[in-house]
Amino acid sequence: MNGGAPLLALTGGSGFVGRAFAPAARRAGWRIRHLSRRPPPDVDPDDEWALLDLSAVEAVELGGCAALVHLAAHIPSDHHDLAETERCWRINALGTLKLVDAAIRAGVGRIMQASSANAYAPTARPPHEQAPLFPRSRGYYLGSKIAQEIYAEERCRGEEVLLQTLRLASVYGPGQQSGALAAMARAATSGRPIRVHGSGAFGSDLVHVEDVAQAMLLLLASGHAGAFNVGSGVRTTIAELARMLAERCCVPIAYEAEAEEDWGFPALNVDRMAALGYRPRPLAAGLTDILKTD
């Protein structure tokens, strides 16, 4: 292990984004200390581990860390479950505040946190980072992510720490197990019809997980603070996605009637990230990655 390399504390290292970011960070010269309730499975032998429970943050071992990258979050299995409100707030908002406070007290000079671009208020135009935040759906979860941003920014105010907030679009990529895209890809590669609810009008900005890791490394190498949209800059509907997968795998599309359809989310304005050299791949290239592994 290179003891002279800077040390980065990472939450969510065993999650979908974390599994892509951690090896990229090692290649970029960072050492990693995972913060979690238990040691991550299949962790790199050179990585460190320290205990962190975001639902009850107490002492956090952050000594010697130059940066904290906070990806962990509680995402409800049912976004309409009222009982999830308290847990989302306690882990995502209050847990982040306590973690940020611990990092500042430990002298960590840079904090990067993951939030959600789906928290923007409904808009027909791609929102930039100064656009208002007010989600139209998934309010319990997304409301906690907005609170997380507010709490972290307030705690960092007046401190000698650089706070960077990732507003992530809908992340996809090889190895993804949940979400509509993953389910549609599994159906297509197994030769089954791709099922689409309603007309497939729901849309979102789909960003490849490796592009997210690229954006994170660009930000770690920069001195820019604030919020950053991390997406592809293109809105793709479920119907468009189904057609792309169906054409590649030569399978039919089965449309299923639905009484009410959600429009979804807009594409993101990614100009701020692009100014740092961020270049997300087209969806067609990203789908090729997924179909190769399924």
Secondary structure, DSSP 8 states (H G I E B T S, - for coil): --TTS-EEEEESTTSHHHHHHHHHHHHTT-EEEEEESS--TT--TT-EEEE--TTS------TTEEEEEE------SSTT-TTHHHHHIIIIIIHHHHHHHHHHHTT--EEEEEEEGGGB---SS---TTS-B--SS-HHHHHHHHHHHHHHHHHHTTSS-EEEEEEE-EEE-TT--SSHHHHHHHHHHTT--EEEETT---EEEEEEHHHHHHHHHHHHTS---EEEEES-S-EEEHHHHHHHHHHHHT--EEEE--S----B------HHHHTTT-----HHHHHHHHHHH-
